[in-house]
């Protein structure tokens, strides 16, 4: 998968935020910060 440009990162953030506001959950493995409030769990070696 290719990275999202700034416009699509923002739109994807809106979609995720809407999902979360209705009680949904998102588990995401990302390299770039997400455009919404998150709780982070870092997994190291």
N, C-alpha and C positions, 0 to 999 in steps of 0.2 A: 504494500500500500504506500502511496506517495504522501508526503506531508500536505497538510491543508494550508492554503494561503490565509492571510489575515481575515478576509471577508468570510470564508467558510469556517474558520475557527470560531468566529463570533456567532455565526448562525448555528453551528453545532452546539456551542455553549447554551444558546437559547433553547434548543431542543432538549438538551440534557437537563437544564434548569426546570423546564416545564414538566419533564418526567419525574424529577425529584419532588416537585411541589405537589404532585398527586400521590405521594407515598412510594414512588419507585426507588430503586437502588441501581447504582452503576458501579461496576468494578472495571477499572481501566488501567492498562499498563501504557504509560506515555513517556515520551522524551521531553516534550515541551509542556509548560504549565497550562492547565486548563483554564478557560475564561469564566470560571465561576468558583464560588467558595467550595473548598474540598477538605476532607480529612485525609491525611497522607500516612501510608504505612510503607516504610522503606525496608526492603529485604536485602540484606548484604550476605557476604560470604561467610 
